[in-house]
Structures are given as structure tokens and as C-alpha cells.
């Protein structure tokens, strides 16, 4: 079994020399086996192992027994241990979620904090091939798509699962042969949990039909993962090509096969802050590509089609606040998610270094022609603007209509004025008044950055 674990680590490049590994330890056979294996490989693999145990305070004296057992074993084997105690039942009630879900959230939050504390350490969990079978069957009962049938990934970010190709029976036998003690969790036999019913009732029947069922699941999840990775890569590529100013080209997305198109919808939604997508949401997004309209998504996000672009709009974007900020360069200010920076430079110096400035400067204006007080503000009804080199003056409303700026984004575009005259509009550039000329002495630089 040790060779099987080493092969899994090597195949998925789970560990490198110098890595610190946080091993999640409950005290059960799986986690004790994993801790024993990895701690025994420290010198060989040049890694450092730290154990982590969370007491969920759900099973009274039995939970305290598990904590004491792990603490004593780590002390005897000189393995550093981090312990956290959480009232999972209370937290679950407060959040109105199940205790299993709450426990999982708190465990992984604990492991992530430890990972940061120990310089981005890897997190090793003791998921097994038996867990994989249970997970795949659970997903199957819920009508999961191919992503759910991939099961538990061997690696996700900095989380690794070295035991994923080993069954629980193999692990228990390894513990017996190597005198590795472990505790038993009585809740594992509680049929009120769906996972337990699958473990105790469903899998034994499937193994009667096919004694190699665990190996069959291992092969299937590997094949499904490879297919899912390929299709996701195709969807990412399609989405990148479809990216436009305000969203994604409806024409390009609707032209690809449904198997790619639905992945595009999911990825685009997730990139724009949508989580907990369900199949009905993906169907709604797919319908938008062919029929237009709009739909509501989780996280207070609205999706719609505007000028042949699929867009995702947060509720915050629909509520733009008016602002008016006096500006005296050099100065930096924040408005919503944007940071505006203003500074003046010598015109000759700027022209000599124009290629460098071009990489990050949003606008370069003739500061010589800007007199009086400068104000950065939101647009107002009736605002007019004369773009440089255009020879015409237009209302901002007409300019936005011509450019196709979505209505909800117009209030987020800043304008700058001096003595009542607008000399810069975000996204449109400077005015005729602020054009650069050969005899310009001073230049006003404007830098606009999106912030988290």
C-alpha cells in the first residue's frame, strides 16, 4: 500500500522537497494511516509534517476522547499538532445549514489558516477510494453532470489526497500489520446519514454484482476527469475569444456545441461572482443566448443580453452613487471599485517616455489650458462634451448611445470639469480644449485602476 501511495503522490506531483504538509487527523483509521505514512516519509521525501485536529464538540465525551488520543499519539511520535475546538451544532443553527456542511466549512477554514501560518503549506486529507465510491454514488442520486461524476479530485489547489487509490479495507489491514492504533466513530454506523446508507447498504450490493467495483469507479473517475479537463479548456478558450467590452459575444457562444456552450455559461457566471449555480440557472443562461431577455442568478447577479453581448450585472452596479471630488494634482481618490490618480509631468519628459507611460496611463491632457478649480464628478443631465479632434459638441447621453454603453454603467463613468467645462470623460478621452500641442509645457496624467 505504501508503494501505491507513493505512486499516487508522484503521478499527481503532490509533494516536492521542502514542502510543509498539514495532515488532517480525526483519529480514525484513514487519517491515522495517512499521518503515519507521511511522517515516516519525512526524511526520504525531505518534507515536514504537522498534524491538525478539529474537535466538533458534537459527540460529547467521545469527541474529547478522540482529541486526547490524537494528542497523545502525536506527542509519542514527536509530531507537531494543532488543535481547534468548535461548537459546530451552534454554528450550524446560526447559519441555518446542516451540521455536516458546517463541520466541513469550519474544518477547511481551520486548515487554510494553518496553511497560511506555515508559509502556504500543503493540506493532506485522508480521502480514500471508498470515499470516492460513496461520493460518486451520492452525486449520481442527485442527477449530477459529468463534473460531479469526476468525484473527489486527487489535487485541488494546495489540497492533496494521497490515499485516494486505496480502499478502506486496505487501509485497515495496513494499520493492523503496522500496529497503528485508531479510534472508531460510532456515527459512521448511523443510517440517518445518506453517506452511511450508501456505505453500509448500497456498495456491498454493487460489489456482489461486480467484485471489482472500486477499481471500476477509479477508472471511470479518471476518464471523466480527463474529459472534463479537456472540455473545460475548450470552453475557457471559447470564452476568451468571445470576450467583448461589456460581456461575451452571443454570436460566438451560440455557435458552439451545447456541451461547450453550457460550460461557457458556467465559467462566465462564476468569473462574474455567481456561485451555487444549479442546472435551471444554466438553462436560463443558455436560453438568453438564443432568445435574449434577462434572468436572476444567485448572489444578486442579473444576466442579460445587450447589443448582442451576454452580460452579468451585480445589484451594486445598478445602484450608482453620485459624487463630486475637488482635485489638486498630485492626488489619488477612490470611487466605488475604482482608484483615480492624478499627477503633472513636464511635457518634454513625457514625450520622451511615452511608450512607458502608455502601459498604465488612461489619459494625458494639456494642463496649460486647464484653468480654475478641477472637479472629478459623476455625470449630470444635460452634460455636453467636445471630444478632441472631432469638431463637434454632443451630449454625453448621445455619445453613450452611439458607443453602446449600457445604461447601468453610465453612472459609473467619471467626468472632469474646470470652471463648468468638461475636459475629460472616462472611456472617451480628453476634450478639444485639453489637446496636446507642440508648445505644451505641462501635462496632466490620469490613471484609472480597478480595485478589489
N, C-alpha and C positions, 0 to 999 in steps of 0.2 A: 504493500500500500504506500509505503514511503516513496518508492520509485514512481508510482502513479501520481502522487502529489508533486514530486519534483518535475515530472513531465508536464503537468498542468501549469506549474509556475513558469517553466521555460517556454511552453507553447504560447502563452499569452503575455510573456515579458512582465510578469507581475512584480518582480523584485530585482534590484540592482545592488551591487556592493555599496555600502554606506547608508542604505535605507534604514529608517526607523519604522517599525511596524507596531501599530496599536492593535492588539488582538482582543476582540470582543469575547468575553468569557462569562457564560451564565453559570457554569459548574456542571452542565450536562456532558454526556459522552462526546458529542460532536466538538464542542468548544474546548474541552479538556484535551482531546486528541490533537486539535489544531495547535493549542498552546504548547503542548509537549513536543510536537514535531518542530515547530518554528523555533522554539527556544533551544532545541538540540541542534539546529542548523545555523545558529548564530555565528560560530567561528568559521564553519565551512563556507557560508554564503556572505560573510562579512556584513551581517545586519545586526540591528539592535531591536530587541523585543520588549514591549511594555504591555502589560495586561490591563484591561479595563472592564469593570463590572458595575452594572446598574441594578440596584435593589428597587423594584417597582412598588414595594410595600403592599402587594396585593394578596399575599398568602401568609401573612402573619409570621408565626414562629418559623415556618418552613422557609420563607424568604430570607429571614435572618440567618437560618442555618446555612443556606447557600452562600450568603456573603461571607460568613465565618469560614466555611470550607475553602472557598477560593482564596481568601486572605491567608489562611494557614498554609495552603499548598504553595502559593507564590513565595511566602516567607521561607519555607523549607528549601525551595529551589532557587532562591535569591533572584527572583524575577520582580522588577518594579511593578507596582499595582496602583491603579487609580480607581477609586470607588465613588459612586454618586448615588444618593437616595432620593427618590421622587415619589410623591403621592399621586400615582397615575390615575387612580379612581377619581380623586377630587378634580384633577386637571381635565379628565375626560368629561365629567359632568359640566364643568365650567365651559368647555369648548363645544359641548353637545355632540361629541363623537364617541365611537366605541373605544373600549379600553385597549383592544389590540392595536388599533390605529394610533391612539395616543401614546402607547408604550413605544411603538416603532418610531414615531416622530421624536420623542424625547431621547431614546437611545442614540439615534443617529445625530441628533443635535449635540449630545454629550461627546460622541466620537469625533465630530467635526471640531469641537472646541479643543479637544486633546490634540488633534492633528495640527491645528494652528499653533498650539502651545509648544509642540515638539517639532517645529520647522517643517510643516507640510508633510507629516508622516503618512505612510500608507495605513489604511484601515482594513484589517483582515477579519472577515466574518466566516462562521463555520457552516455556511450553507452546503448541503450535500446533494448528491444525485437523487436521494429520496425526497428532499425538499423540492427539487426541480420537478419531479413527477407530480407531487401534490399541487404545485403552483400551476403547471400546465393544465391539469385537470380542472382546477378552480377557474382558470381563465376560459376553458372550454365551456364550462357550465354557464358562464356569463355571456357567451356569444362573442368572445374576443376575436379580433382580427389577427393577421399574421404577426403583428408586433407582440401581442400577448402570448402567442404560441412559441415565441423565441424563449420564453421563460426567464429565468434569472441569468443575467449576463455574468461571465467569469470576471470581467473588469468593468467598472463604471466609475469614471473619474479616478479618484485615488482609493476606491474601494476594491479590494481583491477577495477572491473566494477560492482558495487553493484546494478545498475538499470537494469541489463541485462534480468531479468524476468518480467519487467514492460513495457507495451506498451506506446507509446507516448500519446495516448488518456488518459490513466490512470494518467500519469504524469501531463498533462494539467489540468485535473479535480482536482488533489491534489493541484496544485498551486492555482486554483480558490478557493477551500474550505479553504485554509490556507492563503489566501491573499498574496501569494508570487509573486511579480512582475517579469516580464521578457520582453526582447526585441524581436522583430521579425526580422529575416534576410531575406531581400527581395530576395536574391539569391536562397533561398530554393524553390522558385516558378519558377525558370529559367529552362525551359525544355531542354536547351542546355547541361545540365549535365545529364549523363546517370542515376545516382542515383536518381535524381529528377523525371525523367520519370518513373522509376520503382515505386517510392513512390506515384506519382500522378495518374498514368495511369494503371500500371500492378497490383499492390497489391489490389486496390479496386475491380478489376475484379475477382481476385482469391478469395477474401473474399465473393463475391457473390456466387461463386461455393461452398465454404466452409467457413461459418461464423467463424469457429474455426481455421482458417488458422494459426494465430500467435501461438496458442498453439501447433498445429501440427508441425510447424517449431521448436519450443522449444524442443519438444520430439525428433524430428529427429536429431537435432544438438547434443543433449545429448547422444543419441545412437551412432551416428557416432564418437563422441569424445571418448567414451569408447572403441569402436572397434579400432579406430586409435591408442589409447594409448597401447592397447594390442599388436597389430601388430608391432608397433614401438619397444616395449620392446623385442619382439621375434627377430626382425631384429638386435637390439643392441647386444643381446646375441649371435646371429649367427656371427655377425661381430667380436665380441670379440674372439670367438673360432677360427675364420678364420685368425686372425692376425698372420703375419709371419714377418721375418726380414726386408723385403723390401716392403711389402704390404699385400695383403689378398689372401688367398688360393682360386684359381679359382675353384678347385675341390669342395670345401665345399660350395662356393657361388652358383655354377651352380646346385648343388644337391637339393636346397630348392625350394619350390613353387614360382612362379613368384610374387605373392603378397608380399612375404617376400624379395625375391631377389631384386626387384626394390627399396624397402625401404633401403636395404643394400647399394645399389649403391648410393642412395641419401645421406644417412648418411655418408658414407665413403668419398664421394666427399666434403661434407660440412666440415667434420673434417680436410680435407686437403686443405682448403682455397678456395673452389669453392662456389660462390654464384650465385643467379639468374639462377638456373637450370631450363631448360624447358623440356618438355616431349621428345623432339628429343634427348636431351643430355642423358637422362636416357636410351632411346632405344639404343643409341650408346654404352653406358657402358655395357648394357646387351648383346649386340652383341659381345663385346670383350670377355666376359666370355666363349663364345662357339666357336668363330672363331679367337680369337687373334687379333693382329694388334695394332693400336693406334688411338686416336681421340683427338681433341682440345676441351677444355672446357672454360667457362668464367673465367676471372681473370688470363689469360695467364698460364693456367694449362694444361698439357698434360697427358692423361691417356694411359697406355699401359699394355700389358701382357708380363712379363719377367720371364722365368723359372717357369711358372705356378703360378705366382703371379700378381694380379691386382695392379698396382702402379699409384700414382699421382705425377707428377713431375712439379715443378714450373719452369718458364723460368729462374729464377735466379740460380737454381740448375744446369741448363745446361751450365751456364757461370761461371766456377770456375776460380778464380784468383790465380796465383802463389804467393807464399810468402816464406820469409826466415827471421827468427827472432832469434837473439842470445839469449841464455838462461843462466842466472846465478841464481840458486835457492837461496832463495825463490823468486818466480816471478809468475805473472799472466799476461796472454795476451789474446786478443780476435782475432779470425779469423772467419769472417762471423758471423754465428749464434752460434758459439761455444766459450766457455771460457776454456782455458787450465791453470791449476795451477800446480806449481812445488815446492816441498819442500823436505828437507832432514830430516831424523829422525834416532835415534840410533836403530840399528838392534834388540837389545835385547828388547827395549821398544816396537818396532813394533810387534815382535813375541808374546809378552805377551798380546797385544791388537789387535791381528789380526782380531778377529771377529768384532770389532768396525770399524776398517779401511775397512774391506771387503765391508761394506754397501755403501761406497762412493768413494773408490779409484779405478781408472781404471787400474793402473799398479804399481807394486813395484819392483824396479830394484836394482841391486848391484852397488852402487855408487862408491865402491872401485875400480872397474875395468874400470870406465869411466874416461878417462884422456883427457886433452886438452879442447878446446872450444866446447860448446854444441850448436847445432843449431836445431830449430824446423822449418821444411820446408815442402813444397808440394813435391810430388814425381817427379822424373825426369826419362826420358827414360833410360833404362839400369840399373836402381836401382836393387841391389841384397840384399838378406836378409837370415840369417841363424836362423830360429826360435829355441828357447830354447828346448833342448831335442829331436830335430828332426834329427840331424846329417847330414843334407843336406843343401846346399845353393841353393836358387831359385831366379829367377827374380820376382819382385813384380807383373809384368803382369801375370805370370803363376800362382802365388798364388791367385791373384784376380779372374782369370778364374776358378780355382779349387773351390774356395769358392762361386762363383756365384755372385760376387759384380757387380752391374750394372755399365756400363761404365761411366754414368754421375756422379756417386758417388765416383769414384776412385780418382778424383782430389781433393775431399774434405777431404780425409783421410790424416792426418799429419804423417810425419816420423821424427824421431830424429836421429841425427848423431853426432859423435865425431871423429875428425881427419879423416873425409872421410868415416867412417864406420857406417852403420845404426844399432842402438841398440834397437830401438823400432818402431813399426808400429801400428798406431791406428787401433783397432779392431783385431789385430793379436798377440799383446803382445810383450814381450822382446826377445832379441836375446840370443844365446848361451853365448856370451861374458858377458851379463848382468844378468846371472842366480844368484840366491841367494845360498850361501854356508854356512855351519855351522860356518865358521870363518869370515863371512861378518860383517863389523863394521858399515857401513853407508848405508842407503837405500834411494833411490830417489823415491818419491811418485809422481805419475801423476794423476791428477783429470780432467776429461773432462765433461763439462756440456753444455747442450743445453740452449741457452738464447733466449728471445723473440726478 
